[in-house]
Amino acid sequence: MNEDIGELIRLAMEEAERKPQWLARKIDCDRSNIYDIFRRKDVSVEMLCRISKVLKKNLLKDISLHLDEEIADEKCKASGKLDD
């Protein structure tokens, strides 16, 4: 996946028109932790599920779709169907 998980979460927050303070209250953590999450390349599945539920957006599904696209691209490249 080209995007870091933290960036995906930040974009989902923007899409939901929510602020980091709101998410911090919803998942019971300090606002500075939310900014830390935005900078991370990965987060635990548990944390991703908590954030997904609060945002009412299945971030795991989004990650899975990105992964499916990358795998399909790699298969095409391997079979010579896509140019580098």
C-alpha positions in Angstrom: 0.0 0.0 0.0 1.5 3.3 -1.0 -0.2 5.3 1.8 0.7 4.8 5.4 -2.2 3.7 7.6 -2.0 6.9 9.6 -2.5 8.9 6.4 -5.5 6.7 5.5 -7.0 7.5 9.0 -6.3 11.2 8.6 -8.1 11.2 5.2 -11.1 9.3 6.6 -11.3 11.9 9.4 -11.2 14.7 6.8 -13.9 13.0 4.8 -16.1 12.7 7.9 -15.4 16.3 8.7 -14.1 15.4 12.2 -11.3 16.9 14.2 -8.6 15.0 16.1 -10.0 16.2 19.4 -13.3 14.5 18.5 -11.6 11.2 17.7 -9.5 11.4 20.8 -12.7 11.7 23.0 -14.4 8.8 21.1 -11.5 6.4 21.5 -10.6 7.7 25.0 -7.1 8.9 24.4 -5.2 12.2 24.4 -5.3 14.4 21.3 -1.6 14.1 20.9 -2.0 10.4 20.4 -4.2 11.0 17.4 -1.5 13.2 15.8 0.9 10.3 16.5 -1.4 7.9 14.8 -1.5 10.1 11.7 2.3 9.8 11.4 2.3 6.0 11.8 3.0 3.6 9.0 0.9 1.0 10.8 -1.4 0.6 13.7 -2.8 -2.5 15.5 -5.9 -4.2 14.0 -7.6 -3.5 17.3 -7.0 0.2 17.0 -8.0 0.3 13.4 -11.3 -1.4 14.2 -12.0 1.0 17.0 -11.3 4.0 14.7 -13.4 2.4 11.9 -16.4 1.9 14.2 -16.2 5.5 15.5 -15.9 6.9 11.9 -18.5 4.5 10.6 -16.1 3.6 7.8 -14.5 0.2 7.3 -10.9 1.1 7.0 -9.9 -2.6 7.0 -12.0 -3.0 3.8 -10.3 0.1 2.3 -6.9 -1.4 3.0 -7.9 -4.7 1.6 -9.1 -3.1 -1.6 -5.8 -1.3 -2.0 -4.0 -4.5 -1.4 -6.1 -6.3 -4.0 -5.3 -3.6 -6.6 -1.6 -3.9 -5.8 -1.7 -7.7 -6.2 -3.6 -7.5 -9.4 -1.0 -5.0 -10.8 1.9 -7.2 -9.8 0.2 -10.2 -11.5 -0.2 -8.2 -14.6 3.4 -7.0 -14.5 4.6 -10.6 -14.0 2.6 -11.8 -17.0 3.9 -8.9 -19.1 0.5 -7.2 -19.5 1.6 -3.9 -18.0 4.6 -1.8 -18.9 6.9 -0.6 -16.1 
